Amino acid sequence: MLHIDNLKVFHGPIEAVHGISFSVKEGQCVALLGPNGAGKTSTISAITGVAKSTGTITLKSDDLTTLPVESRIRKGIALSPEGRRVFANLSVEENLRLGGAHQKEGLADCIAEWFDTFPILGERRDQAAGTLSGGEQQMLAIARALMAEPHILLLDEPSLGLAPKIVTQIFKMIGALKDKGMTILLVEQNATQALRLSDYAYLLNNGRIVAEGTAETLGSNDTLMAELTGLT
Ligand code: ATP
């Protein structure tokens, strides 16, 4: 589904990611793990077209490399960004409507589907998004990204700043999306939880992939896990 080849990401003169390659197959949840500053958000920003990069980014058979952000969204990339940026003054439903603004028909059905999948959002449909709890805002940010009906969902640190119990709920939600067949690239510092629902994972450090494997292989590597969980 998504193939990244020899990706280098630049912030002005700084090269933050030094030529990484990885793929996400259809229906898979793939985790991109690593500590602060490893280059995870830079990688996501390059995929969405926000950050300057070289290398190739292919989604299905489309080469996205030179396309602007809007075209990449149209081709099927959706992002739930770090810091769950919802429109605080708009209601839950209005936030979802904005996420589905491209849809001429079927918007109401799409909203109903996500209210069905995430009932807490349905219960709070008229509430201002800014008054939701952190976990609910994260859920809304993910549901809003899904309103674009993407081929792949990019999740940037969905567990960041949430209490452990809420983190478990968010990961359950991501698991439910995977069960629905959604293809997911999950960027996380919380390696233990991320590996639990991922098919494959890449460990990024200092802008390079330093380990990769199935969740089972990486999860059973005690030395690596000790390092990774020390970082969470
Ligand atoms: P975090 O979890 O802290 O967001 P990360 O793995 O997502 O970490 P990035 O945010 O991608 O890491 O940062 C990778 C490197 O690029 C870091 O050294 C960071 O300082 C640098 N960097 C990121 N964004 C910018 C920017 N806009 N301008 C300059 N340098 C940047």
Boltz pocket constraint, residues with backbone or C-beta under 6 A from the ligand:
constraints:
  - pocket:
      binder: B
      contacts: [[A, 11], [A, 12], [A, 14], [A, 16], [A, 34], [A, 35], [A, 36], [A, 37], [A, 38], [A, 39], [A, 40], [A, 41], [A, 42], [A, 43], [A, 189]]
      max_distance: 6.0
